[in-house]
Amino acid sequence: MDLKQLESFVRVAELGSFTRAATALGLPQPLLSRHVRQLEVELRQTFMLRNGRGVTLTDPGLVLLEHGRGILHQVALAREELEATRGALGGHVSIGLPPSLSKLISVPLTLEFRKRMPQARLTLTEGFSVAMNEGLRSGRLDMALLYNTPHSPDIEIQVLRRETLVLIASEAAIKRVPDVRLKSRMPLATLAELPLILPSRPNAFRILIETELVRLGLKPRIELEVDGLNAILELVGEGLGFAVLPPYTLSHIDKAQVFSTRKLFNPQLVCELMLVTSAHRPVTGTHKAVQAVVADVVREAMQYYR
């Protein structure tokens, strides 16, 4: 498998057009088409179907795109390691961030990264734990911030912080449950009486909530399953239910005054925020420096949220 062929395929797949990919790569379109065709002949698969609007990936094409991104990323890492032998912290680093944390640290993380490593490039990807674990496995992500990731021989884990989840409410949501007394501190068992808007499994917060309620002989009353932080908060604001999230979730959002929080106890819902990397790939000097940047930025940005 030729790397130029693979890069051509990935760029066409991502841009959805041979014309746009040829422009982006600075290659003649016939050469780009030949690269993709040679790849299909060698691997005995059809990866793309042309149509009037561009190209559509076949099922084998989707599989190759996932692997191709990882392969090209690993090649870039190899180049970075070679460059690092000259003493410069350069290359490309990709970091996955959970939606609940992304708005809080994306800007300070980017600024600090550029300050400490001006010759390196940074990609930040927001996503839930399933997608980020897959990104680490395939090589598309170098590291990710995840909550309550199970320990495994395949990953390295650095615990950065222990976070206690809170109930997030709105006046509209509170009016839906006139018979439930919502105090500033509430027993966890109260959650079973409230309509909750939670991410779908296997989200770390969802699993933690269900596990702790089961220990109390209860189960959550799930009104809606929503895999999107902004959507969850908008629905809470509209009064469709309550959310259970870290307290910093309400920072850097519009109309934060619409929401209020309640602490939960007996027991508390405690999550560990972890910086996770693959145990099967080499850690470059740039990666070590970036891990330090991430730890420092998280510590600074979250010092006021206890």
C-alpha positions as CSV (number, residue, x, y, z in Angstrom):
1,M,0.0,0.0,0.0
2,D,1.6,3.3,-1.2
3,L,1.3,6.2,1.2
4,K,0.6,8.7,-1.6
5,Q,-2.3,6.5,-2.7
6,L,-3.6,6.3,0.8
7,E,-3.3,10.0,1.3
8,S,-5.1,10.6,-1.9
9,F,-8.0,8.3,-0.9
10,V,-8.3,9.8,2.5
11,R,-8.4,13.4,1.2
12,V,-11.0,12.5,-1.5
13,A,-13.1,10.7,1.1
14,E,-13.0,13.6,3.6
15,L,-13.7,16.3,1.0
16,G,-16.2,14.2,-0.9
17,S,-14.8,15.2,-4.3
18,F,-11.9,14.4,-6.6
19,T,-11.8,18.1,-7.7
20,R,-11.6,19.5,-4.2
21,A,-9.1,16.9,-3.1
22,A,-6.9,17.6,-6.2
23,T,-6.9,21.3,-5.3
24,A,-6.1,20.6,-1.6
25,L,-3.2,18.3,-2.4
26,G,-1.9,20.3,-5.4
27,L,-2.1,17.2,-7.7
28,P,-3.7,16.8,-11.2
29,Q,-7.1,15.2,-10.9
30,P,-6.2,12.3,-13.3
31,L,-3.2,11.4,-11.0
32,L,-5.5,11.5,-8.0
33,S,-8.0,9.2,-9.7
34,R,-5.2,6.8,-10.6
35,H,-4.0,6.7,-7.0
36,V,-7.4,5.7,-5.8
37,R,-7.9,3.2,-8.6
38,Q,-4.5,1.6,-7.9
39,L,-5.5,1.2,-4.3
40,E,-8.7,-0.5,-5.2
41,V,-7.0,-2.9,-7.6
42,E,-4.3,-3.8,-5.0
43,L,-6.8,-4.4,-2.2
44,R,-9.5,-5.9,-4.5
45,Q,-12.2,-3.7,-3.2
46,T,-14.4,-0.8,-4.5
47,F,-14.0,2.1,-2.1
48,M,-15.9,4.9,-3.8
49,L,-18.9,5.4,-6.0
50,R,-19.0,8.5,-8.2
51,N,-22.2,10.5,-8.5
52,G,-23.3,13.9,-9.7
53,R,-22.5,15.5,-6.4
54,G,-19.1,13.9,-5.9
55,V,-18.3,10.6,-4.3
56,T,-19.9,8.2,-1.8
57,L,-17.9,5.7,0.2
58,T,-18.8,2.0,0.2
59,D,-18.7,0.0,3.3
60,P,-15.1,-1.1,2.6
61,G,-14.3,2.5,1.9
62,L,-15.5,3.5,5.3
63,V,-13.3,0.9,6.9
64,L,-10.3,2.0,4.9
65,L,-10.9,5.6,5.8
66,E,-10.8,4.8,9.5
67,H,-7.6,2.9,9.2
68,G,-6.1,5.3,6.7
69,R,-6.4,8.3,9.0
70,G,-4.6,6.3,11.8
71,I,-1.8,5.2,9.4
72,L,-1.2,8.7,8.1
73,H,-1.2,10.0,11.7
74,Q,1.4,7.4,12.7
75,V,3.6,8.4,9.8
76,A,3.4,12.0,10.9
77,L,4.5,10.9,14.4
78,A,7.5,9.1,13.0
79,R,8.5,12.3,11.2
80,E,8.0,14.2,14.4
81,E,10.3,11.9,16.3
82,L,13.0,12.2,13.7
83,E,12.6,16.0,13.9
84,A,12.8,15.9,17.7
85,T,16.4,14.5,17.4
86,R,17.3,18.0,16.3
87,G,16.1,19.3,19.6
88,A,12.9,21.0,18.5
89,L,9.4,20.3,19.9
90,G,7.4,20.1,16.7
91,G,5.0,17.9,14.8
92,H,1.3,17.4,15.2
93,V,-0.6,16.4,18.4
94,S,-4.3,15.5,18.5
95,I,-6.3,15.7,21.7
96,G,-9.8,14.5,22.4
97,L,-12.0,16.6,24.8
98,P,-15.3,15.7,26.4
99,P,-18.1,18.2,25.6
100,S,-18.6,19.1,29.2
101,L,-15.0,20.3,29.4
102,S,-14.4,21.5,25.9
103,K,-15.8,25.1,26.2
104,L,-13.9,25.6,29.5
105,I,-10.4,24.7,28.4
106,S,-10.2,24.8,24.5
107,V,-9.1,28.4,24.4
108,P,-6.6,28.4,27.3
109,L,-5.2,25.0,26.1
110,T,-4.6,26.3,22.6
111,L,-3.0,29.5,23.8
112,E,-0.6,27.7,26.2
113,F,0.2,25.1,23.6
114,R,1.2,27.8,21.1
115,K,3.2,29.6,23.7
116,R,5.3,26.6,24.8
117,M,5.5,24.8,21.4
118,P,5.3,27.4,18.6
119,Q,6.6,24.9,16.0
120,A,4.0,22.2,16.8
121,R,0.5,21.9,15.5
122,L,-2.6,21.1,17.6
123,T,-5.9,19.5,16.7
124,L,-8.7,19.4,19.3
125,T,-11.6,17.0,18.8
126,E,-14.8,17.1,20.9
127,G,-16.6,13.9,21.5
128,F,-18.0,11.4,23.9
129,S,-16.0,8.6,25.4
130,V,-16.8,5.9,22.9
131,A,-15.6,7.9,19.9
132,M,-12.5,9.1,21.8
133,N,-11.6,5.6,22.8
134,E,-11.9,4.5,19.2
135,G,-9.7,7.4,18.2
136,L,-7.0,6.4,20.6
137,R,-7.2,2.8,19.3
138,S,-7.0,3.7,15.7
139,G,-4.3,6.3,16.2
140,R,-6.3,9.3,15.1
141,L,-6.0,10.7,18.7
142,D,-2.7,10.9,20.6
143,M,-4.4,11.5,23.9
144,A,-7.8,12.2,25.4
145,L,-9.4,13.6,28.5
146,L,-11.9,11.0,29.7
147,Y,-14.0,10.3,32.8
148,N,-13.8,7.0,34.7
149,T,-12.0,5.1,32.0
150,P,-11.5,1.4,33.0
151,H,-7.9,0.5,33.5
152,S,-6.5,-1.7,30.6
153,P,-3.1,-2.9,29.4
154,D,-3.8,-1.0,26.2
155,I,-3.8,2.5,27.7
156,E,-1.8,4.7,30.1
157,I,-3.8,6.8,32.5
158,Q,-2.9,9.9,34.5
159,V,-5.7,11.0,36.9
160,L,-5.9,14.8,36.8
161,R,-8.8,15.5,39.1
162,R,-11.8,14.1,41.0
163,E,-15.0,15.8,40.1
164,T,-18.4,15.7,41.9
165,L,-21.4,15.9,39.7
166,V,-24.4,18.2,40.5
167,L,-28.0,18.4,39.6
168,I,-28.6,21.1,37.0
169,A,-32.1,22.6,37.0
170,S,-34.1,25.5,35.6
171,E,-37.2,27.3,36.8
172,A,-39.2,25.7,34.0
173,A,-38.0,22.2,35.0
174,I,-38.7,22.8,38.7
175,K,-42.3,23.7,38.0
176,R,-42.8,20.2,36.5
177,V,-42.2,18.5,39.8
178,P,-44.1,20.6,42.4
179,D,-44.3,17.6,44.8
180,V,-40.5,17.2,45.0
181,R,-38.6,19.5,47.4
182,L,-35.4,20.6,45.8
183,K,-32.9,21.8,48.4
184,S,-29.4,23.2,47.9
185,R,-28.2,19.8,49.1
186,M,-30.2,16.7,48.2
187,P,-29.9,13.0,48.9
188,L,-29.0,11.1,45.7
189,A,-32.2,9.1,46.1
190,T,-34.1,12.2,45.0
191,L,-32.9,11.7,41.5
192,A,-35.2,8.8,41.1
193,E,-38.2,11.2,41.5
194,L,-37.0,13.6,38.8
195,P,-37.3,13.4,34.9
196,L,-33.7,13.2,33.8
197,I,-32.1,14.1,30.5
198,L,-29.0,11.9,30.2
199,P,-26.5,10.8,27.5
200,S,-27.0,7.3,26.2
201,R,-24.9,4.4,27.5
202,P,-21.9,3.9,27.8
203,N,-21.4,7.5,28.8
204,A,-19.4,7.7,32.0
205,F,-21.8,10.0,33.8
206,R,-24.8,7.9,32.8
207,I,-23.2,4.7,34.1
208,L,-22.2,6.3,37.3
209,I,-25.7,7.6,38.0
210,E,-27.3,4.3,37.2
211,T,-24.8,2.3,39.3
212,E,-25.2,4.5,42.4
213,L,-29.0,4.5,42.2
214,V,-29.0,0.7,41.8
215,R,-27.0,0.4,45.0
216,L,-29.9,2.3,46.7
217,G,-32.4,-0.1,45.2
218,L,-33.6,2.6,42.8
219,K,-33.4,3.4,39.1
220,P,-33.3,6.8,37.2
221,R,-36.4,8.2,35.6
222,I,-35.0,8.9,32.2
223,E,-37.1,11.4,30.3
224,L,-34.8,11.8,27.3
225,E,-31.5,10.3,26.0
226,V,-29.5,13.1,24.3
227,D,-25.9,12.8,23.2
228,G,-25.0,16.5,23.0
229,L,-24.2,18.8,25.8
230,N,-25.7,22.0,24.3
231,A,-28.9,20.1,23.5
232,I,-29.1,18.7,27.0
233,L,-28.8,22.2,28.5
234,E,-31.3,23.7,26.1
235,L,-33.9,21.0,27.0
236,V,-33.3,21.6,30.7
237,G,-33.8,25.3,30.1
238,E,-37.1,24.6,28.3
239,G,-38.2,22.6,31.3
240,L,-38.2,19.1,29.8
241,G,-36.1,17.6,32.6
242,F,-33.0,17.9,34.7
243,A,-29.3,17.1,34.0
244,V,-26.6,15.7,36.2
245,L,-23.2,17.1,35.1
246,P,-20.0,18.6,36.5
247,P,-20.5,22.2,38.0
248,Y,-18.2,23.8,35.5
249,T,-20.6,22.8,32.7
250,L,-22.4,26.1,33.1
251,S,-19.3,28.2,32.5
252,H,-18.9,29.9,29.1
253,I,-22.5,29.2,28.0
254,D,-25.2,31.6,27.0
255,K,-28.0,32.3,29.4
256,A,-26.2,30.6,32.3
257,Q,-28.5,32.6,34.7
258,V,-31.4,30.4,33.6
259,F,-29.9,27.4,35.4
260,S,-29.3,26.5,39.1
261,T,-27.4,23.7,40.7
262,R,-28.0,21.4,43.6
263,K,-25.3,19.3,45.4
264,L,-26.0,15.6,45.8
265,F,-24.9,13.5,48.7
266,N,-25.4,10.1,50.4
267,P,-23.6,9.2,48.2
268,Q,-21.9,11.8,46.1
269,L,-21.4,11.2,42.4
270,V,-17.6,11.3,42.0
271,C,-15.9,11.0,38.6
272,E,-12.1,10.9,37.9
273,L,-10.9,13.0,35.0
274,M,-8.1,11.1,33.3
275,L,-5.6,12.0,30.7
276,V,-5.5,8.8,28.6
277,T,-2.9,7.7,26.0
278,S,-2.3,4.5,24.1
279,A,0.2,2.1,25.6
280,H,1.2,0.7,22.2
281,R,2.6,3.8,20.6
282,P,5.8,5.7,21.4
283,V,5.6,8.8,23.4
284,T,7.6,11.6,21.8
285,G,9.2,14.6,23.5
286,T,6.4,16.8,22.1
287,H,3.8,14.4,23.6
288,K,5.3,14.6,27.0
289,A,5.4,18.4,26.9
290,V,1.8,18.5,25.8
291,Q,0.7,16.2,28.6
292,A,2.3,18.7,31.0
293,V,0.4,21.5,29.3
294,V,-2.9,19.7,29.5
295,A,-2.4,19.0,33.2
296,D,-1.5,22.6,34.0
297,V,-4.4,24.1,32.0
298,V,-6.9,21.7,33.6
299,R,-5.6,22.6,37.0
300,E,-5.8,26.3,36.4
301,A,-9.1,26.4,34.6
302,M,-10.9,24.2,37.2
303,Q,-9.5,25.5,40.4
304,Y,-12.7,27.4,41.2
305,Y,-15.0,24.5,40.7
306,R,-15.1,22.3,43.8
